[in-house]
Amino acid sequence: AAALGVTPARAVEAADSVSVCLSKALGAPVGSVVVGTRAFIAKCRRLRKACGGTMRQAGTLAAAALTAHGEIGPLIHVDHSRMSDLAAGLSKIQGLKVQRPVQSNIA
């Protein structure tokens, strides 16, 4: 959303479900969240358990994710700008090819 210059709500308004990784860009230690209908989330939980996934210390991890969202989230546009600057610099190095335009800080 930050790379597009829109709110997260605007970026996903046409989707019926969304998965958000908390460790990429936000820098939370681990985790992701799934947003969707109750039935979809229940299916995701069943699949996670069937694949051996579980959550321990979820409260501690949730606190880290909330802190990352509150403190780092508002600065994601700065990360995108830095990535664009980095790509511009790297593209000047002979022998390196940088895919342009860079649209986000996540490759």
Backbone as JSON Lines, residues from 0, in Angstrom:
{"i":0,"aa":"A","n":[0.82,-1.19,0.0],"ca":[0.0,0.0,0.0],"c":[0.87,1.26,0.0]}
{"i":1,"aa":"A","n":[1.92,1.22,0.83],"ca":[2.8,2.4,0.9],"c":[3.46,2.68,-0.44]}
{"i":2,"aa":"A","n":[3.87,1.61,-1.13],"ca":[4.52,1.8,-2.43],"c":[3.55,2.36,-3.46]}
{"i":3,"aa":"L","n":[2.27,2.09,-3.29],"ca":[1.25,2.58,-4.21],"c":[0.7,3.93,-3.8]}
{"i":4,"aa":"G","n":[1.03,4.35,-2.58],"ca":[0.52,5.62,-2.08],"c":[-0.94,5.58,-1.69]}
{"i":5,"aa":"V","n":[-1.41,4.4,-1.28],"ca":[-2.8,4.25,-0.85],"c":[-2.83,3.64,0.54]}
{"i":6,"aa":"T","n":[-3.97,3.69,1.18],"ca":[-4.11,3.06,2.48],"c":[-4.15,1.55,2.32]}
{"i":7,"aa":"P","n":[-3.79,0.8,3.37],"ca":[-3.92,-0.66,3.28],"c":[-5.34,-1.1,2.94]}
{"i":8,"aa":"A","n":[-6.32,-0.42,3.51],"ca":[-7.72,-0.76,3.22],"c":[-8.02,-0.62,1.73]}
{"i":9,"aa":"R","n":[-7.53,0.44,1.13],"ca":[-7.75,0.67,-0.32],"c":[-7.04,-0.4,-1.14]}
{"i":10,"aa":"A","n":[-5.85,-0.78,-0.72],"ca":[-5.06,-1.75,-1.48],"c":[-5.73,-3.13,-1.53]}
{"i":11,"aa":"V","n":[-6.52,-3.46,-0.53],"ca":[-7.1,-4.8,-0.47],"c":[-8.62,-4.82,-0.58]}
{"i":12,"aa":"E","n":[-9.23,-3.69,-0.9],"ca":[-10.68,-3.62,-0.87],"c":[-11.38,-4.6,-1.82]}
{"i":13,"aa":"A","n":[-10.73,-5.01,-2.88],"ca":[-11.36,-5.94,-3.82],"c":[-11.13,-7.41,-3.45]}
{"i":14,"aa":"A","n":[-10.33,-7.65,-2.43],"ca":[-9.99,-9.03,-2.05],"c":[-11.0,-9.57,-1.02]}
{"i":15,"aa":"D","n":[-11.22,-10.88,-1.05],"ca":[-12.07,-11.47,-0.03],"c":[-11.26,-12.05,1.12]}
{"i":16,"aa":"S","n":[-9.93,-12.15,0.93],"ca":[-9.03,-12.57,2.0],"c":[-7.66,-11.98,1.75]}
{"i":17,"aa":"V","n":[-6.92,-11.8,2.84],"ca":[-5.6,-11.18,2.75],"c":[-4.68,-11.86,3.75]}
{"i":18,"aa":"S","n":[-3.45,-12.1,3.34],"ca":[-2.41,-12.58,4.25],"c":[-1.36,-11.49,4.35]}
{"i":19,"aa":"V","n":[-1.0,-11.13,5.57],"ca":[-0.03,-10.06,5.8],"c":[1.13,-10.62,6.6]}
{"i":20,"aa":"C","n":[2.33,-10.53,6.04],"ca":[3.53,-10.98,6.74],"c":[4.02,-9.84,7.63]}
{"i":21,"aa":"L","n":[4.21,-10.15,8.9],"ca":[4.62,-9.12,9.86],"c":[6.13,-8.97,9.95]}
{"i":22,"aa":"S","n":[6.87,-9.95,9.46],"ca":[8.33,-9.86,9.58],"c":[8.95,-9.11,8.4]}
{"i":23,"aa":"K","n":[8.32,-9.12,7.26],"ca":[8.84,-8.36,6.13],"c":[8.43,-6.9,6.3]}
{"i":24,"aa":"A","n":[9.31,-6.01,6.04],"ca":[9.09,-4.57,6.12],"c":[8.88,-4.09,7.55]}
{"i":25,"aa":"L","n":[7.96,-4.67,8.29],"ca":[7.71,-4.19,9.65],"c":[8.79,-4.63,10.62]}
{"i":26,"aa":"G","n":[9.47,-5.72,10.34],"ca":[10.55,-6.16,11.21],"c":[10.11,-6.88,12.46]}
{"i":27,"aa":"A","n":[8.87,-7.33,12.51],"ca":[8.45,-8.15,13.65],"c":[9.25,-9.46,13.61]}
{"i":28,"aa":"P","n":[9.46,-10.09,14.76],"ca":[10.33,-11.28,14.77],"c":[9.82,-12.44,13.91]}
{"i":29,"aa":"V","n":[8.55,-12.67,13.92],"ca":[7.95,-13.75,13.13],"c":[6.49,-13.41,12.9]}
{"i":30,"aa":"G","n":[5.86,-14.2,12.05],"ca":[4.42,-14.18,11.99],"c":[3.78,-13.54,10.79]}
{"i":31,"aa":"S","n":[2.55,-13.92,10.63],"ca":[1.69,-13.32,9.63],"c":[0.27,-13.44,10.14]}
{"i":32,"aa":"V","n":[-0.6,-12.66,9.57],"ca":[-2.01,-12.72,9.93],"c":[-2.82,-12.94,8.66]}
{"i":33,"aa":"V","n":[-3.94,-13.59,8.84],"ca":[-4.86,-13.84,7.74],"c":[-6.16,-13.12,8.07]}
{"i":34,"aa":"V","n":[-6.69,-12.42,7.09],"ca":[-7.94,-11.69,7.26],"c":[-8.92,-12.24,6.25]}
{"i":35,"aa":"G","n":[-10.12,-12.52,6.69],"ca":[-11.15,-13.03,5.8],"c":[-12.41,-13.36,6.58]}
{"i":36,"aa":"T","n":[-13.26,-14.14,5.98],"ca":[-14.49,-14.54,6.66],"c":[-14.16,-15.51,7.78]}
{"i":37,"aa":"R","n":[-15.09,-15.69,8.69],"ca":[-14.9,-16.66,9.79],"c":[-14.63,-18.05,9.23]}
{"i":38,"aa":"A","n":[-15.37,-18.42,8.19],"ca":[-15.2,-19.75,7.6],"c":[-13.8,-19.9,6.98]}
{"i":39,"aa":"F","n":[-13.33,-18.86,6.32],"ca":[-12.0,-18.91,5.71],"c":[-10.92,-19.02,6.77]}
{"i":40,"aa":"I","n":[-11.04,-18.24,7.83],"ca":[-10.05,-18.29,8.91],"c":[-10.07,-19.65,9.59]}
{"i":41,"aa":"A","n":[-11.26,-20.22,9.8],"ca":[-11.35,-21.55,10.39],"c":[-10.65,-22.59,9.51]}
{"i":42,"aa":"K","n":[-10.82,-22.47,8.2],"ca":[-10.14,-23.39,7.27],"c":[-8.62,-23.21,7.36]}
{"i":43,"aa":"C","n":[-8.18,-21.97,7.43],"ca":[-6.73,-21.7,7.56],"c":[-6.18,-22.32,8.84]}
{"i":44,"aa":"R","n":[-6.91,-22.2,9.94],"ca":[-6.46,-22.78,11.21],"c":[-6.37,-24.3,11.11]}
{"i":45,"aa":"R","n":[-7.37,-24.92,10.49],"ca":[-7.34,-26.39,10.33],"c":[-6.14,-26.81,9.49]}
{"i":46,"aa":"L","n":[-5.91,-26.1,8.4],"ca":[-4.77,-26.43,7.53],"c":[-3.44,-26.22,8.25]}
{"i":47,"aa":"R","n":[-3.34,-25.14,9.03],"ca":[-2.11,-24.89,9.78],"c":[-1.84,-26.03,10.75]}
{"i":48,"aa":"K","n":[-2.86,-26.47,11.46],"ca":[-2.68,-27.57,12.42],"c":[-2.38,-28.87,11.7]}
{"i":49,"aa":"A","n":[-3.0,-29.1,10.56],"ca":[-2.75,-30.32,9.8],"c":[-1.31,-30.38,9.3]}
{"i":50,"aa":"C","n":[-0.72,-29.23,9.07],"ca":[0.67,-29.16,8.61],"c":[1.65,-29.08,9.77]}
{"i":51,"aa":"G","n":[1.17,-29.19,10.99],"ca":[2.04,-29.19,12.15],"c":[2.29,-27.83,12.76]}
{"i":52,"aa":"G","n":[1.61,-26.82,12.28],"ca":[1.83,-25.47,12.8],"c":[1.06,-25.22,14.08]}
{"i":53,"aa":"T","n":[1.64,-24.45,14.94],"ca":[0.99,-24.05,16.19],"c":[1.62,-22.75,16.65]}
{"i":54,"aa":"M","n":[1.02,-22.11,17.59],"ca":[1.59,-20.87,18.13],"c":[1.82,-21.02,19.62]}
{"i":55,"aa":"R","n":[3.04,-20.73,20.01],"ca":[3.37,-20.65,21.42],"c":[3.83,-19.23,21.69]}
{"i":56,"aa":"Q","n":[3.59,-18.75,22.87],"ca":[3.97,-17.39,23.24],"c":[3.36,-16.37,22.26]}
{"i":57,"aa":"A","n":[2.15,-16.64,21.85],"ca":[1.51,-15.77,20.85],"c":[1.35,-14.34,21.35]}
{"i":58,"aa":"G","n":[1.12,-14.17,22.64],"ca":[0.95,-12.82,23.17],"c":[2.21,-11.98,23.06]}
{"i":59,"aa":"T","n":[3.35,-12.61,23.34],"ca":[4.63,-11.91,23.22],"c":[4.9,-11.52,21.78]}
{"i":60,"aa":"L","n":[4.64,-12.45,20.87],"ca":[4.85,-12.16,19.45],"c":[3.87,-11.11,18.95]}
{"i":61,"aa":"A","n":[2.64,-11.16,19.44],"ca":[1.65,-10.15,19.04],"c":[2.07,-8.77,19.53]}
{"i":62,"aa":"A","n":[2.65,-8.7,20.73],"ca":[3.11,-7.41,21.24],"c":[4.21,-6.84,20.35]}
{"i":63,"aa":"A","n":[5.14,-7.7,19.92],"ca":[6.21,-7.25,19.02],"c":[5.63,-6.77,17.69]}
{"i":64,"aa":"A","n":[4.64,-7.49,17.18],"ca":[4.02,-7.1,15.92],"c":[3.28,-5.76,16.06]}
{"i":65,"aa":"L","n":[2.59,-5.56,17.17],"ca":[1.89,-4.29,17.39],"c":[2.87,-3.13,17.5]}
{"i":66,"aa":"T","n":[3.99,-3.37,18.18],"ca":[5.01,-2.32,18.29],"c":[5.58,-1.99,16.91]}
{"i":67,"aa":"A","n":[5.89,-3.04,16.14],"ca":[6.42,-2.82,14.79],"c":[5.43,-2.05,13.93]}
{"i":68,"aa":"H","n":[4.16,-2.42,14.03],"ca":[3.13,-1.73,13.25],"c":[3.04,-0.27,13.64]}
{"i":69,"aa":"G","n":[3.08,0.01,14.92],"ca":[2.93,1.38,15.38],"c":[4.15,2.26,15.14]}
{"i":70,"aa":"E","n":[5.34,1.66,15.28],"ca":[6.56,2.46,15.17],"c":[7.19,2.43,13.78]}
{"i":71,"aa":"I","n":[7.14,1.3,13.13],"ca":[7.8,1.16,11.83],"c":[6.81,1.37,10.68]}
{"i":72,"aa":"G","n":[5.58,0.93,10.87],"ca":[4.58,1.06,9.83],"c":[4.49,2.43,9.2]}
{"i":73,"aa":"P","n":[4.45,3.5,10.0],"ca":[4.35,4.83,9.41],"c":[5.59,5.26,8.61]}
{"i":74,"aa":"L","n":[6.69,4.51,8.75],"ca":[7.93,4.87,8.06],"c":[8.22,4.0,6.84]}
{"i":75,"aa":"I","n":[7.31,3.12,6.47],"ca":[7.56,2.22,5.35],"c":[7.86,2.99,4.07]}
{"i":76,"aa":"H","n":[7.21,4.12,3.87],"ca":[7.47,4.91,2.66],"c":[8.94,5.34,2.59]}
{"i":77,"aa":"V","n":[9.57,5.56,3.74],"ca":[10.99,5.92,3.77],"c":[11.82,4.74,3.29]}
{"i":78,"aa":"D","n":[11.46,3.53,3.72],"ca":[12.14,2.31,3.26],"c":[12.04,2.19,1.74]}
{"i":79,"aa":"H","n":[10.86,2.44,1.2],"ca":[10.67,2.34,-0.25],"c":[11.55,3.35,-0.98]}
{"i":80,"aa":"S","n":[11.65,4.54,-0.45],"ca":[12.49,5.57,-1.05],"c":[13.96,5.15,-1.0]}
{"i":81,"aa":"R","n":[14.38,4.61,0.12],"ca":[15.77,4.15,0.23],"c":[16.06,3.03,-0.75]}
{"i":82,"aa":"M","n":[15.09,2.13,-0.93],"ca":[15.28,1.04,-1.88],"c":[15.39,1.57,-3.3]}
{"i":83,"aa":"S","n":[14.62,2.58,-3.63],"ca":[14.71,3.19,-4.95],"c":[16.08,3.83,-5.16]}
{"i":84,"aa":"D","n":[16.57,4.51,-4.12],"ca":[17.91,5.12,-4.2],"c":[18.99,4.04,-4.35]}
{"i":85,"aa":"L","n":[18.85,2.95,-3.6],"ca":[19.81,1.85,-3.7],"c":[19.8,1.26,-5.1]}
{"i":86,"aa":"A","n":[18.63,1.04,-5.65],"ca":[18.52,0.49,-7.0],"c":[19.16,1.42,-8.03]}
{"i":87,"aa":"A","n":[18.97,2.72,-7.86],"ca":[19.57,3.69,-8.78],"c":[21.09,3.61,-8.71]}
{"i":88,"aa":"G","n":[21.63,3.5,-7.51],"ca":[23.07,3.39,-7.35],"c":[23.62,2.09,-7.91]}
{"i":89,"aa":"L","n":[22.93,0.99,-7.63],"ca":[23.37,-0.32,-8.13],"c":[23.32,-0.39,-9.65]}
{"i":90,"aa":"S","n":[22.33,0.28,-10.23],"ca":[22.19,0.22,-11.69],"c":[23.35,0.91,-12.41]}
{"i":91,"aa":"K","n":[24.12,1.73,-11.69],"ca":[25.27,2.4,-12.28],"c":[26.52,1.52,-12.31]}
{"i":92,"aa":"I","n":[26.45,0.38,-11.64],"ca":[27.6,-0.52,-11.6],"c":[27.59,-1.4,-12.84]}
{"i":93,"aa":"Q","n":[28.68,-1.33,-13.58],"ca":[28.79,-2.12,-14.81],"c":[28.69,-3.6,-14.48]}
{"i":94,"aa":"G","n":[27.88,-4.3,-15.25],"ca":[27.7,-5.73,-15.06],"c":[26.5,-6.09,-14.2]}
{"i":95,"aa":"L","n":[25.92,-5.11,-13.51],"ca":[24.72,-5.37,-12.71],"c":[23.5,-4.86,-13.47]}
{"i":96,"aa":"K","n":[22.46,-5.65,-13.42],"ca":[21.21,-5.24,-14.03],"c":[20.16,-5.19,-12.94]}
{"i":97,"aa":"V","n":[19.55,-4.05,-12.78],"ca":[18.53,-3.84,-11.77],"c":[17.18,-3.7,-12.44]}
{"i":98,"aa":"Q","n":[16.23,-4.48,-12.0],"ca":[14.89,-4.37,-12.57],"c":[14.27,-3.06,-12.1]}
{"i":99,"aa":"R","n":[13.9,-2.23,-13.03],"ca":[13.33,-0.94,-12.71],"c":[11.93,-0.84,-13.29]}
{"i":100,"aa":"P","n":[11.03,-0.11,-12.77],"ca":[11.19,0.64,-11.55],"c":[11.05,-0.26,-10.32]}
{"i":101,"aa":"V","n":[11.7,0.11,-9.26],"ca":[11.56,-0.59,-7.98],"c":[10.26,-0.12,-7.37]}
{"i":102,"aa":"Q","n":[9.39,-1.07,-7.03],"ca":[8.07,-0.69,-6.53],"c":[7.92,-0.82,-5.02]}
{"i":103,"aa":"S","n":[8.82,-1.56,-4.38],"ca":[8.74,-1.69,-2.93],"c":[10.1,-2.08,-2.39]}
{"i":104,"aa":"N","n":[10.17,-2.2,-1.07],"ca":[11.42,-2.6,-0.44],"c":[11.5,-4.11,-0.25]}
{"i":105,"aa":"I","n":[10.54,-4.85,-0.75],"ca":[10.52,-6.3,-0.61],"c":[10.77,-6.92,-1.97]}
{"i":106,"aa":"A","n":[11.85,-7.64,-2.06],"ca":[12.19,-8.27,-3.35],"c":[11.76,-9.71,-3.36]}
